């Protein structure tokens, strides 16, 4: 029996069955987060999104997710900022009480899915999703290099675009300062 469990093919089938049990689909575009059961929407064509589904909504860094959850609960902040929110693995796992929550995600495709997930969050009225690039320049525009196959690696460095070659696409994104985003 232990030999079967150690077989990669058996583990893959077991994981796929677990995804079907949680979502009712073999290839879902969402998964309930392990910590809260809240739905997180992802792009199935994005390896990072697929990894979130395969990981059954546990997130890449469960210890940091737990720290984020506890900090939001214990510190009772007035403002919470998540820069580079991506699909919302941190953001969607916490309750915010009376806090204002500012999520910054420059990737237009991922920001749209984050908005969809936030719409189902119990604190949705307090969560703002800004599809902008955090910068020291407010109101500017910046080129953002996006890898369509891995959403977690977008960047603004030209050196980066040369290293990754044709895989990256360039989009122009508005820039905002954190001061402007969090101003009352």
N, C-alpha and C positions, 0 to 999 in steps of 0.2 A: 504493500500500500504506500509506504514512504517513497518507494521508487517511482510510482505513478505521480505522486505530488511533486517530485523533483523534475519531472519531464516538462520542458518548456511548452510543448504543444498542449499538454493536459492543463497546465496553468493558464495558457491563453484561452482555452475553451471555457475553463471555470470562470475566468474574468468576464468573458463575453456573456455567459449565462447570468452573472451577477448584474451586468449592465441591463440586460433584458428584464430581469426581475425588478430593478429599480425604475426603469423608464417605460417598459412595454415595447421597446424597440431595440433592434440589433445595432443600428447606426444612428443614435439620437443626436440632436443638436443641443441637448441640455442634459444635465445630471443633477440630482439633489446633492447639495453639499453634505458631507459626512457629519460635520459638527452641528448643523442646524436643520438640515432637511430642505433648506431653501433652494430653489431652482437657479442654476447658473447656465446661461446660454453660451454656446461656443460655436465657432466655425469648424465643422468637421474636416474641412480641407486643410486646416492649420494643424500642424503636428502638435503645437502646444495645446490647442483646444482638444484634440484627440487624446492627448496625454491626461488631461483633466478627467475626461470620461473614463479612460482606462484605469485611472487611479481611483475611480468611484467617488470623485468629489472630495478626496482628502486634501488636495492641494500639494504643491511642491515642497512646502516647508511647514509641516503641521505644528512644530514648536513655535514658529513665528505667528502662525494663525492664532494659536492659543494665547500668546502674549498680546496680540492685537485685541482679541476678544476681552481679555482680562483688563487691559489698560482702558478700554472704552467703558467697561462696567465700573471699575474701581475709581478711576480718576475723574469721571464725569466731566469730560472736557466741554468747553463752549463751542470750539471749532475743531473739526478733525479734517486733515488733508491727506489724501492718497494720491501721490504723484506717480504716474506710470501705473495706473490702476489695472490695466490689461482687462481681463474678463471679470475681475472683481473678487478673486479668491480671498483676499483679506477683507475688503470692504463689505461683502455680502454676509460674512460670517459673524458679524457683531450687531448688537443693538446699541442705539445711540442716544436714547432718551431725548433730552431737549437740545442736544448738540446740533449744530449746523455742520453738514458733511460736504466737503468739496472733493470731487474725484476728477483727476486730470488724466486724460488718455488721448494722445494725439493721433493714433491710428484710426482713421474714419470707420473702417470695417469693424474693428473691435469696440470702438466707442458706441456704435449702434447696438451691438449685442449687450454691452454693459447697461445701456439705457433700458433695454428690454428686461434684463434681470432686475434692475433697480425698481422697475414698475411693479414688481411682485414683492418687494421688501416691505416689511411692516413700517419702516421709517422712511418710505419713499418720498414723502413730502419734504423731508429735511435733507435729502441727498440730491446734490447738483452734479451732473456729469458735464464736464467741459471738454469738448474735442479741440484742445489747444495744446501747444507745446509750452511747458513752463520755461520761462526765460528771464533774463535781466532787462529785457526790452518789452514794454507793454504796447500792444497794438501793431506789432510788426508781423512779418511773414517769414517763415523759415522753410527751407527744403528739408523734408524728412525722408530718409531712405527706409523702405519697408521690405522685409523678406516675406512674400506671400505664403511661404511654407512654414514660417516660424514667427509668430507675432511677438514673441518676447525679445526680439533682437533688433527692433527698429532703432535708428540713430540719426544724428545730424552730421556726423563726421564724413568728410569727403574721403579720407583715408579708408574708412570702413567700406565705402561704396566701391573703391578700387579693389579691395581685398575680396569682396564677395561677387564681383563681376556682374553678370547678366541676371542673377537671381533677384536683385533688388529693383524695386520700382520707386520712383521719386514722386512725392506729393507735396504740394505747398500747404503749410499749416499755419494758422494764426498763432502768434505768440502772446502770452500774458504773463505778468509777474504774479507771484503768490500774493503780494500785497494787494494787487488789484482784484484778484479772485476772491480774497477773503474780506475785502472791505465791506462794511455794513451798508 
